[in-house]
Amino acid sequence: MPEIDMTVTAEDGTPLAGTLTLPAGPGPHPAVLLLHGSGPLDREGNTRKVQMNLGRPLAAALAAEGLAVLRYDRRGAGATPGAWRATGFTDNYKDAAAALRALAEHPAVRPDTVGVIGHSEGALHAMSLAARQDVGAVVLLAGYARPGEEALRWQARSIIQGMPAPVRLLRRPLGALGNRALARIKRTRTDVARVAGFPVNARWMRENLAHDTRDDLTAVHAPVLAVTGAKDLQVDPADLDEMHRLVPGGAEIHRIPDLTHILRRDPGRHTLRAYRRLLRDPVDPGLLNLITAWLARQLGAASGQMRAEGRTLPS
């Protein structure tokens, strides 16, 4: 599984540092762009405090199926320069579009056979790319089908329901505080603002709150695989049905029992406090198998085709 450093030049000239994982054997190969969630995430989906460790195992699984994978560090994370708190939601989309173009232009990649995988915020940008660019297949992990502000309010209610009883009793005053904070953020015009004494990426929030993923879903004409865990606390699993309805031709949807927003399974009563424990385990292997098998079929990966025909790759 060869891995090479690959730098993508963003629209404003910022160098986005990344890794291109290639399958064994001669190319050019079908390829996939991997987009992570929100925050200062590196190419593996990690911050200093939260280790998702999604990039490497997913890239390895896809390479084994004959697919190349590009993943990159967000602005202000890993080896990519910049300030993540001054980076907007729209900036993240533009960076993803630049990465998709660079991947399609790489000599090891078949330019007409490029897909995209997005998790959480990355799923929102994957929808936009599929609506506006030439994409061969789309995988949406823990995405939503509604306006951003509505999704944020659903998330807040979901998280509070999992809190201890004394906190749940305060849901009305906490909700009022949240409403005031949102109203203040929507009034801002700066990249960064302070809310309750903490610096907030205000531009990202304003743009995300106003973004309605349903507009993109209705314009997607590539095959779509949408997966959300039944125990996702951050997006409503019921939105899978809306994705299936909105995508022309329908989307293949999977609501996986016990799967959480961080792509690990939790058989017990799931709350945010379980994240630290769950992240000690790897990404759910069943999920990886689902993604890789589906993408190999959609993008015509050599190893996936040969397995389906009962053949093997030459050693």
C-alpha positions as CSV (number, residue, x, y, z in Angstrom):
1,M,0.0,0.0,0.0
2,P,2.2,2.9,-1.2
3,E,1.6,6.3,0.4
4,I,2.9,9.5,-1.1
5,D,2.9,13.1,0.2
6,M,0.5,15.2,-1.9
7,T,0.0,19.0,-1.5
8,V,-3.2,20.6,-2.9
9,T,-3.0,24.3,-3.8
10,A,-6.2,25.9,-2.5
11,E,-8.0,28.7,-4.4
12,D,-6.2,31.4,-2.4
13,G,-2.8,29.7,-2.7
14,T,-2.8,27.9,0.7
15,P,-0.9,24.6,0.5
16,L,-3.2,21.8,1.9
17,A,-0.8,19.0,3.0
18,G,-2.1,15.5,2.4
19,T,-1.5,11.8,1.7
20,L,-2.4,9.9,-1.4
21,T,-2.7,6.2,-0.7
22,L,-2.4,4.0,-3.8
23,P,-3.4,0.4,-4.4
24,A,-0.8,-2.2,-5.3
25,G,-0.2,-2.7,-9.0
26,P,-0.1,-0.4,-12.0
27,G,-2.5,2.5,-12.4
28,P,-4.2,4.6,-13.2
29,H,-6.7,3.8,-10.4
30,P,-10.2,4.9,-9.5
31,A,-9.9,7.2,-6.5
32,V,-11.8,8.7,-3.6
33,L,-11.5,12.0,-1.7
34,L,-12.0,11.7,2.1
35,L,-13.5,14.7,3.9
36,H,-13.5,14.8,7.7
37,G,-15.8,16.5,10.3
38,S,-15.6,20.0,11.7
39,G,-12.8,21.6,13.6
40,P,-9.0,21.7,13.2
41,L,-8.8,18.1,12.0
42,D,-5.7,16.6,10.4
43,R,-5.7,14.1,7.6
44,E,-6.5,11.2,9.9
45,G,-9.6,13.0,11.4
46,N,-7.7,13.8,14.6
47,T,-7.3,16.8,16.9
48,R,-4.9,16.9,19.8
49,K,-7.7,16.0,22.2
50,V,-10.0,13.8,20.0
51,Q,-8.5,11.0,18.0
52,M,-11.0,9.7,15.4
53,N,-8.3,7.7,13.6
54,L,-10.5,7.4,10.5
55,G,-8.2,8.3,7.7
56,R,-5.6,5.5,7.7
57,P,-7.8,2.5,8.3
58,L,-10.3,3.7,5.7
59,A,-7.6,4.4,3.1
60,A,-6.0,1.0,3.8
61,A,-9.4,-0.8,3.3
62,L,-10.1,1.1,0.1
63,A,-6.6,0.5,-1.3
64,A,-7.1,-3.2,-0.7
65,E,-10.1,-3.0,-3.0
66,G,-8.2,-1.2,-5.7
67,L,-9.1,2.4,-4.9
68,A,-6.7,5.3,-4.4
69,V,-7.5,7.7,-1.5
70,L,-6.6,11.3,-0.9
71,R,-6.9,12.8,2.6
72,Y,-5.5,16.2,3.8
73,D,-5.0,18.4,6.8
74,R,-7.5,21.1,7.4
75,R,-6.3,24.7,7.6
76,G,-4.4,25.3,10.8
77,A,-4.0,21.5,11.5
78,G,-1.2,19.1,10.9
79,A,1.2,20.4,8.2
80,T,-1.3,22.8,6.6
81,P,-0.8,26.5,7.6
82,G,-3.6,28.9,8.5
83,A,-6.0,29.7,11.3
84,W,-8.9,27.3,11.6
85,R,-11.0,29.7,13.6
86,A,-10.8,32.2,10.8
87,T,-11.8,29.6,8.2
88,G,-15.4,29.7,7.0
89,F,-17.7,26.8,6.1
90,T,-17.6,28.0,2.5
91,D,-13.8,28.0,2.6
92,N,-13.9,24.3,3.7
93,Y,-16.0,23.6,0.6
94,K,-13.6,25.4,-1.7
95,D,-10.7,23.5,-0.3
96,A,-12.6,20.2,-0.9
97,A,-13.3,21.2,-4.5
98,A,-9.6,22.1,-5.0
99,A,-8.6,18.7,-3.6
100,L,-11.1,16.9,-5.8
101,R,-9.7,18.6,-8.9
102,A,-6.1,17.8,-7.9
103,L,-7.0,14.2,-7.3
104,A,-8.7,13.8,-10.7
105,E,-5.6,15.4,-12.3
106,H,-3.1,13.1,-10.6
107,P,-1.4,10.8,-13.1
108,A,-2.0,7.7,-10.9
109,V,-5.8,8.4,-11.0
110,R,-8.5,7.7,-13.6
111,P,-9.9,11.2,-14.0
112,D,-13.4,10.0,-14.9
113,T,-13.7,7.7,-11.9
114,V,-13.4,9.7,-8.8
115,G,-15.7,9.5,-5.7
116,V,-16.0,11.3,-2.4
117,I,-16.6,10.2,1.2
118,G,-17.6,12.7,3.9
119,H,-18.1,12.3,7.6
120,S,-20.2,14.8,9.6
121,E,-19.3,18.3,8.2
122,G,-17.4,16.4,5.5
123,A,-20.7,14.8,4.4
124,L,-22.2,18.2,3.8
125,H,-19.4,19.2,1.5
126,A,-19.6,15.8,-0.2
127,M,-23.2,16.6,-1.0
128,S,-22.2,20.0,-2.4
129,L,-19.4,18.5,-4.5
130,A,-21.7,15.8,-5.9
131,A,-24.3,18.5,-6.8
132,R,-21.8,20.8,-8.6
133,Q,-18.9,18.6,-9.8
134,D,-18.4,15.5,-11.9
135,V,-18.4,12.8,-9.1
136,G,-18.7,9.1,-9.7
137,A,-20.0,8.0,-6.3
138,V,-20.8,9.6,-2.9
139,V,-20.7,8.2,0.6
140,L,-22.4,10.2,3.3
141,L,-21.5,9.3,6.9
142,A,-23.6,11.0,9.6
143,G,-24.9,13.7,7.3
144,Y,-28.2,15.5,7.6
145,A,-31.0,16.6,5.2
146,R,-32.2,20.0,6.6
147,P,-31.0,23.6,7.3
148,G,-27.9,23.9,9.4
149,E,-29.7,25.8,12.2
150,E,-32.4,23.2,12.5
151,A,-29.7,20.5,12.6
152,L,-27.8,22.3,15.4
153,R,-31.0,22.7,17.4
154,W,-31.8,19.0,17.0
155,Q,-28.3,18.1,18.2
156,A,-28.6,20.3,21.3
157,R,-31.9,18.7,22.3
158,S,-30.4,15.2,21.7
159,I,-27.3,15.9,23.8
160,I,-29.3,17.4,26.7
161,Q,-31.6,14.3,26.8
162,G,-28.5,12.2,27.5
163,M,-27.3,14.4,30.4
164,P,-27.9,13.6,34.1
165,A,-31.3,14.5,35.5
166,P,-30.2,17.8,37.2
167,V,-29.0,19.1,33.8
168,R,-32.1,17.9,32.0
169,L,-34.2,19.9,34.4
170,L,-32.3,23.0,33.2
171,R,-33.1,22.5,29.6
172,R,-35.4,25.5,29.3
173,P,-32.9,28.1,30.7
174,L,-30.1,26.4,28.8
175,G,-32.2,26.6,25.6
176,A,-32.7,30.3,26.2
177,L,-29.0,30.8,26.6
178,G,-28.4,28.9,23.4
179,N,-30.9,31.0,21.6
180,R,-29.2,34.2,22.7
181,A,-25.8,32.9,21.7
182,L,-27.1,31.9,18.2
183,A,-28.7,35.3,17.8
184,R,-25.5,37.0,18.8
185,I,-23.4,34.9,16.3
186,K,-25.8,35.7,13.5
187,R,-25.4,39.4,14.1
188,T,-21.6,39.2,14.0
189,R,-19.6,40.2,10.9
190,T,-16.2,39.1,12.0
191,D,-14.4,35.7,11.4
192,V,-14.0,35.2,15.2
193,A,-16.3,36.3,18.1
194,R,-16.4,35.7,21.8
195,V,-19.5,33.9,23.2
196,A,-19.6,33.4,27.0
197,G,-16.0,34.3,27.1
198,F,-14.8,31.7,24.5
199,P,-13.6,32.4,21.0
200,V,-15.9,31.0,18.4
201,N,-15.5,30.6,14.6
202,A,-18.4,33.0,13.9
203,R,-18.1,33.0,10.1
204,W,-18.1,29.2,10.0
205,M,-21.2,29.2,12.3
206,R,-23.1,31.9,10.3
207,E,-22.5,30.0,7.0
208,N,-23.2,26.6,8.4
209,L,-26.5,27.8,10.0
210,A,-27.7,29.2,6.7
211,H,-26.7,26.2,4.6
212,D,-29.6,23.9,3.6
213,T,-28.3,20.5,2.4
214,R,-31.6,19.6,0.8
215,D,-30.8,22.0,-2.1
216,D,-27.6,19.9,-2.9
217,L,-29.3,16.5,-2.4
218,T,-31.9,17.3,-5.1
219,A,-29.0,18.1,-7.6
220,V,-27.0,14.9,-7.0
221,H,-26.9,12.6,-10.0
222,A,-24.2,10.2,-8.8
223,P,-24.9,7.0,-6.8
224,V,-25.3,7.8,-3.1
225,L,-24.6,5.6,0.0
226,A,-25.9,7.3,3.1
227,V,-25.1,5.7,6.5
228,T,-26.0,7.0,10.0
229,G,-25.8,5.2,13.2
230,A,-29.1,4.5,15.1
231,K,-27.3,5.9,18.2
232,D,-26.0,9.1,16.6
233,L,-26.5,12.0,19.0
234,Q,-25.4,14.7,16.6
235,V,-27.5,14.1,13.5
236,D,-31.0,12.7,13.3
237,P,-30.9,9.1,11.8
238,A,-34.4,9.8,10.5
239,D,-32.8,12.2,7.9
240,L,-31.8,9.1,6.0
241,D,-35.3,8.7,4.7
242,E,-35.3,12.3,3.5
243,M,-32.0,11.7,1.7
244,H,-33.5,8.7,0.0
245,R,-36.5,10.8,-1.1
246,L,-34.5,13.8,-2.2
247,V,-31.7,12.2,-4.2
248,P,-32.9,11.7,-7.8
249,G,-33.1,8.0,-8.3
250,G,-32.9,7.4,-4.6
251,A,-30.0,6.8,-2.2
252,E,-29.0,3.5,-0.7
253,I,-29.5,4.1,3.1
254,H,-28.3,2.2,6.1
255,R,-29.3,2.9,9.7
256,I,-26.8,0.8,11.6
257,P,-27.8,-0.5,15.0
258,D,-25.7,0.8,18.0
259,L,-23.5,2.8,15.6
260,T,-22.6,6.3,17.0
261,H,-21.6,9.6,15.5
262,I,-17.9,8.7,16.0
263,L,-18.4,5.5,13.9
264,R,-18.0,3.0,16.8
265,R,-20.8,0.9,18.2
266,D,-22.1,1.3,21.7
267,P,-24.5,-1.5,22.9
268,G,-25.3,0.4,26.1
269,R,-27.1,3.6,26.9
270,H,-25.2,6.0,24.7
271,T,-24.2,9.6,25.8
272,L,-21.5,12.0,24.9
273,R,-19.5,10.8,27.9
274,A,-19.0,7.5,26.1
275,Y,-16.9,9.1,23.3
276,R,-13.6,8.9,25.2
277,R,-14.1,5.2,25.9
278,L,-15.3,4.3,22.4
279,L,-12.5,6.1,20.7
280,R,-10.0,3.6,22.2
281,D,-11.5,1.1,19.8
282,P,-11.0,1.2,16.0
283,V,-13.6,2.4,13.5
284,D,-16.4,-0.2,13.2
285,P,-15.1,-2.9,10.8
286,G,-18.5,-3.7,9.5
287,L,-18.9,-0.1,8.4
288,L,-15.5,-0.2,6.6
289,N,-16.6,-3.3,4.8
290,L,-19.9,-1.7,3.7
291,I,-18.1,1.4,2.4
292,T,-15.3,-0.4,0.6
293,A,-17.5,-3.0,-1.1
294,W,-20.1,-0.4,-2.2
295,L,-17.4,2.0,-3.7
296,A,-15.6,-0.9,-5.4
297,R,-18.8,-1.8,-7.2
298,Q,-19.7,1.8,-8.1
299,L,-16.2,2.9,-9.3
300,G,-15.2,-0.4,-10.9
301,A,-12.1,-1.0,-8.8
302,A,-10.0,-3.9,-10.3
303,S,-9.8,-6.0,-7.1
304,G,-13.5,-5.6,-6.4
305,Q,-14.4,-6.7,-9.9
306,M,-12.1,-9.7,-9.8
307,R,-13.5,-10.9,-6.5
308,A,-17.0,-10.7,-7.8
309,E,-15.9,-12.8,-10.8
310,G,-14.1,-15.3,-8.7
311,R,-10.7,-14.2,-9.9
312,T,-7.6,-12.9,-8.0
313,L,-5.0,-10.3,-8.7
314,P,-1.7,-11.6,-9.9
315,S,1.0,-11.6,-7.3
